[in-house]
């Protein structure tokens, strides 16, 4: 099969693939995904290696020459890492500074001190939303688990009443809001505007977190009434610190990159002139790289120095923040390679051709594709990257808001029903001391709620934008 670049694919959109080609490509996609699923779930192979093998199988079944498949995979990996790798690294540094300086604990303690017993689940979802903005889901869990367990124990709450809102806040941020890896890759793949996606993502995230968090936690607490496991309360990061940054400056530091990116989006809407000097300035200020880099540099002073860190301690914190994300970067990069293999083999064009005859919303189609891949692989990031690659051609004629909604539809689908093939499932199960059945009735249902409420909000927004 002829190797096609993304640009060539877009230019050749008018030339349909034959029915036989559609069938062969369909089988190739199923084979590639099946191999990835089997390698990850059955043989416990690292997702990075599984995605490489799956890409090679996809290319082989599609009839593409091996050298072309390797070229496509390498190009996709390089482009993805170049586009999102630096942002993921900066986000990891910011998250580590937030954790090690005690800034995260300061946010938590301040909000909890002002929250009544009735408001505690709402306080937990607020804390998770703020803390989860710049950091990965797994890191967020590690940061918030001590708080969840302590609050539940001291306040005599059901663990689910406190834990579900915290998990919902972290999960929604992870799936919908940049600079998390999945949304960033999807934005890049479909050519969406980051600032607009961020703004609309917040609009979708708020009702989604409320329904899947404080509201659902009432029912989850009835279904699974468990107490905090005594042996699973880890030490808090800031317990050994003599001082830590204040609440206001910590929140301001966390929100700084978000404000910078939203400012760019606002200027783009108000000025709407690429040649205007103000818009040029904000194009630089609001770029994700500059926004996150600025936040990291500011955090070294507002968080690191405020906690009494020396220059050497700050340097060590930055260095330690990068090592744990190596696996994430490799998986994201390999996911980008798999996505590009899909595109260059013609799968994107096949989706475009087939969907022309479907009476279904593009946003709903993107959500369904992401749901399918999520259920199969267990990885929200893999689901987001793969689905974005498949539906990217459908975004060519979309307006800026609808392209952003496409990213959010994919992100919502990528969170659907976490189960036994998802590392997050086991992480939650072990930390909360639940069995598999209890985890399915709480965590898995919560993830499904996030996904469904998310796509409903996206579809409602598409009617007015």
C-alpha positions in Angstrom: 0.0 0.0 0.0 1.3 3.4 -0.9 2.8 5.5 2.0 0.8 8.6 2.6 1.7 11.6 4.7 -1.0 13.4 6.7 -0.9 16.3 4.2 -1.2 13.9 1.2 -4.1 12.1 3.0 -6.0 15.4 3.4 -5.3 16.4 -0.2 -6.4 13.1 -1.5 -9.6 13.0 0.5 -11.7 13.0 -2.6 -10.3 9.7 -3.8 -12.2 6.9 -2.0 -10.7 3.5 -1.1 -12.2 0.5 -2.7 -14.6 -1.8 -0.7 -11.9 -4.5 -0.7 -9.5 -1.9 0.7 -12.0 -1.0 3.4 -12.3 -4.7 4.4 -8.6 -5.2 4.5 -7.9 -2.1 6.5 -10.7 -2.9 8.9 -9.2 -6.4 9.5 -5.8 -4.7 9.9 -7.1 -2.3 12.6 -8.8 -5.1 14.5 -5.6 -7.3 14.3 -3.4 -4.4 15.4 -5.6 -3.6 18.4 -6.1 -7.2 19.3 -2.4 -7.8 19.4 -1.9 -4.8 21.6 -4.6 -5.9 24.0 -3.3 -9.5 24.1 0.3 -8.5 24.7 -0.7 -6.0 27.5 -3.3 -8.1 29.3 -2.3 -11.8 28.7 1.5 -11.5 28.4 1.9 -8.4 30.7 4.1 -6.7 28.1 4.9 -3.0 28.6 2.5 -0.9 26.6 5.5 0.8 24.8 6.6 -2.6 23.3 3.0 -3.7 22.7 2.3 -0.6 20.6 5.4 -1.1 18.5 4.4 -4.8 17.8 0.8 -3.8 17.2 1.9 -1.1 14.7 4.0 -3.6 12.8 1.1 -6.1 12.7 -1.3 -3.4 11.5 1.0 -2.5 8.6 1.6 -6.1 7.7 -2.1 -7.0 7.5 -2.8 -3.8 5.6 -0.3 -4.8 3.0 2.1 -2.0 3.6 5.9 -2.6 3.0 7.8 -3.0 6.3 10.1 -0.1 5.6 7.1 2.2 5.1 5.5 1.0 8.3 8.6 1.6 10.2 8.9 5.1 8.7 5.3 5.9 9.6 5.8 4.6 13.2 9.1 6.5 13.7 7.6 9.7 12.2 4.6 9.5 14.5 6.7 8.8 17.6 9.0 11.7 16.9 6.2 14.1 16.1 4.3 13.2 19.2 7.3 13.4 21.6 8.4 16.7 20.0 4.9 18.1 20.3 4.0 16.9 23.8 7.1 15.4 25.4 8.5 18.7 26.7 5.0 19.7 28.0 4.7 16.5 29.9 8.1 16.9 31.4 7.4 20.5 32.5 4.1 19.3 34.0 5.9 16.6 35.9 8.4 19.2 37.3 5.6 21.5 38.4 3.8 18.6 40.0 6.9 17.5 41.9 7.6 21.0 43.2 4.0 21.3 44.3 4.3 18.0 46.2 7.7 18.2 47.7 7.4 21.8 48.8 4.2 21.0 50.8 2.1 23.2 48.5 -0.3 20.4 47.7 -0.7 19.7 51.5 -1.3 23.5 52.1 -4.1 23.6 49.6 -5.6 20.5 51.1 -5.4 21.6 54.8 -6.7 25.1 54.1 -9.8 23.9 52.3 -10.6 21.2 54.8 -10.2 23.6 57.7 -13.0 25.8 56.2 -15.3 23.0 55.1 -18.2 21.8 57.2 -19.0 18.1 57.5 -21.8 18.3 54.9 -19.5 20.1 52.5 -16.6 17.7 52.9 -17.3 15.7 49.7 -17.5 19.0 47.7 -14.3 20.1 49.3 -12.6 16.9 48.2 -13.7 17.3 44.6 -12.5 20.9 44.7 -9.1 19.9 46.1 -8.7 17.1 43.6 -9.6 19.5 40.7 -7.0 22.0 41.8 -4.2 19.5 42.7 -5.0 17.4 39.6 -4.7 20.3 37.2 -0.9 20.1 36.7 -0.1 16.5 37.7 -0.6 13.0 36.5 -3.5 10.9 37.8 -1.2 8.4 39.6 0.7 11.2 41.3 -2.5 12.8 42.3 -3.7 9.6 43.9 -0.5 9.3 45.9 -0.8 12.9 47.0 -4.5 12.7 48.0 -4.8 9.2 49.5 -3.3 10.3 52.9 -5.9 13.1 53.0 -8.8 10.9 52.0 -7.9 8.2 54.5 -7.3 10.7 57.4 -10.5 12.7 56.7 -12.6 9.6 56.5 -11.1 8.2 59.7 -11.1 11.4 61.8 -14.5 12.5 60.6 -16.1 9.0 60.8 -17.0 9.1 57.1 -17.6 6.2 54.7 -14.4 6.0 52.7 -16.4 6.1 49.5 -18.1 9.3 50.5 -14.8 11.1 50.7 -12.8 9.0 48.2 -15.1 9.0 45.2 -15.1 12.8 44.8 -11.3 12.9 45.0 -11.0 10.2 42.4 -13.6 11.9 40.2 -11.7 15.2 40.3 -8.4 13.6 39.4 -9.9 11.5 36.6 -11.8 14.3 34.9 -8.7 16.5 34.9 -6.6 13.6 33.5 -9.0 12.8 30.7 -10.2 16.2 29.6 -7.9 19.0 30.6 -4.5 19.9 29.1 -1.5 19.8 29.9 -2.3 16.1 30.6 -0.8 13.8 28.0 -4.0 12.4 26.4 -5.7 15.8 25.8 -2.4 17.3 24.5 -1.9 14.5 22.0 -5.5 14.7 20.8 -5.3 18.5 20.4 -2.2 18.0 18.2 -3.7 15.2 16.2 -7.0 16.9 15.3 -5.5 20.4 15.0 -7.6 21.9 17.8 -6.9 25.2 19.5 -5.4 24.5 23.0 -6.9 27.6 24.7 -10.4 27.0 23.4 -10.1 23.3 24.3 -9.0 24.2 27.8 -11.8 26.7 28.2 -14.5 24.3 27.0 -12.9 21.5 28.9 -13.4 23.4 32.2 -17.1 23.9 31.2 -17.5 20.2 30.6 -15.4 19.2 33.6 -17.4 21.1 36.3 -20.8 19.3 35.9 -19.0 16.0 35.2 -17.0 16.2 38.4 -20.1 17.2 40.4 -22.3 14.3 39.2 -19.6 11.6 39.2 -18.1 12.9 42.5 -20.2 14.3 45.4 -23.5 13.2 43.9 -22.5 9.6 43.0 -20.6 9.2 46.2 -23.9 9.1 48.1 -24.8 5.9 46.3 -21.3 4.4 46.3 -21.2 4.8 50.1 -24.4 2.7 50.4 -23.2 0.0 48.0 -19.8 -0.3 49.5 -19.6 0.8 53.1 -15.9 0.3 54.1 -13.6 2.0 56.6 -10.1 3.3 55.8 -7.5 0.5 56.0 -5.3 1.1 58.9 -2.1 -0.1 57.3 -2.4 2.0 54.1 -2.0 5.5 55.5 1.3 6.7 54.0 3.2 9.6 55.5 2.5 13.1 54.1 5.2 14.8 52.0 5.3 18.0 54.1 5.4 16.4 57.6 9.1 16.9 57.9 9.2 20.4 56.5 9.8 23.4 58.8 7.7 25.6 56.6 5.7 25.5 53.4 4.3 28.0 50.9 1.0 29.8 51.6 -2.3 28.8 50.2 -2.8 31.9 48.0 0.6 31.8 46.3 0.3 28.0 45.8 -3.0 28.2 44.1 -1.8 31.2 42.0 1.2 29.2 40.9 -0.8 26.2 39.9 -3.3 28.3 37.9 -0.7 30.5 36.3 -0.3 28.4 33.1 -4.0 28.0 32.8 -4.6 31.7 33.0 -1.9 32.4 30.4 -3.4 29.9 27.9 -6.9 31.1 28.5 -5.7 34.7 28.0 -4.3 33.8 24.6 -7.7 32.1 23.7 -9.6 35.3 24.8 -7.3 37.6 22.7 -7.7 35.3 19.7 -11.5 35.7 20.0 -11.5 39.4 20.7 -8.8 40.6 18.3 -9.1 37.9 15.6 -6.2 39.4 13.6 -3.0 37.2 13.3 -1.0 40.3 12.2 -2.0 42.4 15.2 0.8 43.1 17.7 -1.2 42.2 20.7 -2.2 38.9 19.3 1.4 38.1 18.4 2.5 38.8 22.0 -0.2 36.6 23.4 0.5 33.8 20.9 3.9 33.6 22.6 2.7 34.2 26.2 -0.1 31.7 25.9 1.7 28.9 24.1 1.8 25.8 26.2 5.5 25.6 26.3 6.0 29.2 27.5 3.1 29.0 29.9 4.3 25.8 31.6 8.0 26.9 31.6 7.0 30.2 33.2 5.0 28.3 35.9 7.9 26.0 36.6 10.4 28.9 37.0 7.9 30.8 39.2 7.3 27.7 41.2 11.0 27.4 42.0 10.6 30.6 44.0 7.0 30.6 45.2 7.0 27.0 46.2 10.6 25.8 46.5 12.2 28.8 48.1 9.1 29.4 50.2 9.6 25.9 51.7 13.2 26.7 52.5 14.7 24.7 49.7 18.3 25.5 48.7 19.3 25.7 45.1 20.7 22.2 45.3 17.4 20.9 46.8 15.4 22.5 44.0 17.7 21.1 41.4 17.4 17.6 43.0 13.6 17.9 43.0 13.6 18.8 39.3 15.9 15.9 38.5 13.8 13.4 40.4 10.6 14.6 38.7 11.8 13.6 35.3 12.8 9.9 35.9 9.3 8.6 36.7 7.8 10.0 33.5 10.2 8.1 31.1 7.6 5.3 30.8 4.8 7.8 30.2 6.8 9.5 27.4 7.6 6.2 25.8 3.9 5.0 25.8 2.7 8.4 24.5 5.4 8.4 21.8 4.6 4.8 20.8 0.9 5.7 20.8 1.7 8.5 18.4 3.6 6.1 16.2 0.6 3.7 16.2 -1.7 6.6 15.4 0.5 7.7 12.4 0.6 4.1 11.2 -3.2 4.1 11.2 -3.3 7.4 9.3 -0.6 6.5 6.7 -2.1 3.1 6.0 -5.3 4.9 5.0 -7.5 4.1 8.0 -8.3 7.7 8.6 -9.6 8.1 5.1 -11.5 4.8 5.4 -13.3 6.2 8.5 -14.0 9.4 6.6 -15.4 7.4 3.6 -17.5 5.1 5.7 -18.9 7.7 8.0 -20.2 9.8 5.1 -23.2 7.5 4.9 -23.8 7.3 8.6 -26.5 9.4 10.3 -24.4 9.9 13.4 -22.7 12.9 15.0 -18.9 13.0 14.4 -18.6 13.8 18.1 -20.5 10.7 19.1 -18.6 8.6 16.6 -15.3 9.7 18.1 -16.6 8.9 21.6 -17.6 5.4 20.6 -14.2 4.7 19.0 -12.4 5.9 22.1 -14.8 3.8 24.3 -14.1 0.6 22.3 -10.3 1.1 22.5 -10.5 1.9 26.2 -12.5 -1.2 27.0 -10.0 -3.3 24.9 -6.7 -1.9 26.1 -7.5 -0.5 29.6 -5.4 2.6 28.8 -7.0 6.0 28.6 -3.9 7.5 26.9 -3.8 4.7 24.3 -7.5 5.1 23.7 -7.2 8.9 23.3 -4.2 8.7 20.9 -5.6 5.9 18.8 -9.1 7.4 18.5 -7.6 10.9 17.7 -5.6 9.3 14.9 -8.7 7.6 13.5 -11.0 10.6 13.5 -8.5 13.3 12.7 -9.6 13.6 9.0 -13.2 14.3 10.2 -11.9 17.5 11.9 -10.7 19.1 8.7 -13.9 21.0 8.0 -14.8 21.7 11.7 -14.9 25.1 13.3 -12.5 25.9 16.1 -15.0 25.2 18.9 -16.2 22.0 17.3 -12.6 20.7 16.9 -12.1 21.4 20.6 -15.3 19.5 21.4 -14.0 16.6 19.3 -11.0 16.4 21.6 -13.3 16.4 24.6 -15.5 13.7 23.1 -12.4 11.5 22.6 -11.2 12.3 26.2 -14.7 11.4 27.6 -14.7 8.1 25.7 -11.2 7.2 26.9 -12.4 7.1 30.6 -15.3 4.7 30.0 -15.6 1.7 32.5 -12.1 1.1 33.9 -11.8 -2.6 34.7 -9.2 -5.3 35.3 -7.0 -4.4 32.3 -6.4 -0.9 33.7 -3.5 -0.2 36.0 -5.6 2.6 37.7 -8.2 0.0 38.6 -5.7 -2.0 40.7 -4.2 1.2 42.1 -7.5 2.3 43.5 -8.4 -1.2 44.7 -5.2 -1.6 46.7 -5.2 1.9 48.2 -8.8 1.7 49.3 -8.5 -1.9 50.5 -11.4 -3.2 48.3 -12.0 -6.4 46.5 -12.6 -6.7 42.8 -16.4 -6.6 43.1 -16.4 -3.5 45.3 -14.0 -1.7 43.0 -16.2 -2.5 40.0 -19.3 -1.1 41.8 -17.6 2.1 42.8 -14.5 3.1 40.7 -15.7 1.5 37.5 -19.2 2.9 37.7 -17.7 6.3 38.5 -15.5 6.2 35.4 -18.5 5.3 33.3 -20.5 8.2 34.7 -17.6 10.6 33.9 -17.6 9.3 30.3 -21.3 9.5 29.7 -21.9 12.8 31.4 -18.9 14.2 29.5 -20.2 13.2 26.1 -23.7 14.5 27.0 -22.2 17.9 27.9 -20.1 17.9 24.7 -23.2 17.2 22.6 -25.2 19.9 24.4 -22.4 22.4 23.8 -22.2 21.5 20.1 -25.9 22.6 19.7 -25.1 26.2 20.9 -21.6 26.7 19.5 
